[in-house]
Amino acid sequence: MNWRAVGCAVLAAAVFVGLGIWSLQMALGKPGCPPALQWGDRVYVSAGRPTPNPVAGDGEPVLLGTTLIGPLSRNVYGPEGSAPSHQAEDRPNTIALECGDGTFVTYTFSDVIPTAGPSAASP
């Protein structure tokens, strides 16, 4: 038996598994909610701090569906009486997103799309 070959194979397997675990941690990221969400042609911006329960207007929030934040699926809630819709005018103005750590953030509709940097000045 060639112990050098066995040692190299064990080392290669350890590096492969370690790199895979590190890559998964990087891909999954940390729990939390983004500062803005886009739902079709509508943009919602964060309207407050995380809360222990979803708050999306008056009454009991209803589950509208899920959205992907990276590779993870998060629940989206709307105000009582709202329903998921493909039409922008039918969507609620206030929604709540599950942050992945047991908290929820409320978002409100904004007709201004936030940017990462300053906009170019027009001539």
KAGIRA-V236389 format. One record per helix or strand of 2 or more residues. SS is the DSSP state (hx for helix, st for strand). FROM is the first residue (numbers start at 1). TO is the last residue. If there is no record, write none. Layout:
ss->SS from->FROM to->TO
ss->SS from->FROM to->TO
//
This chain:
ss->hx from->3 to->28
ss->st from->36 to->39
ss->st from->42 to->46
ss->st from->62 to->69
ss->st from->72 to->78
ss->hx from->88 to->90
ss->st from->94 to->98
ss->st from->104 to->110
//
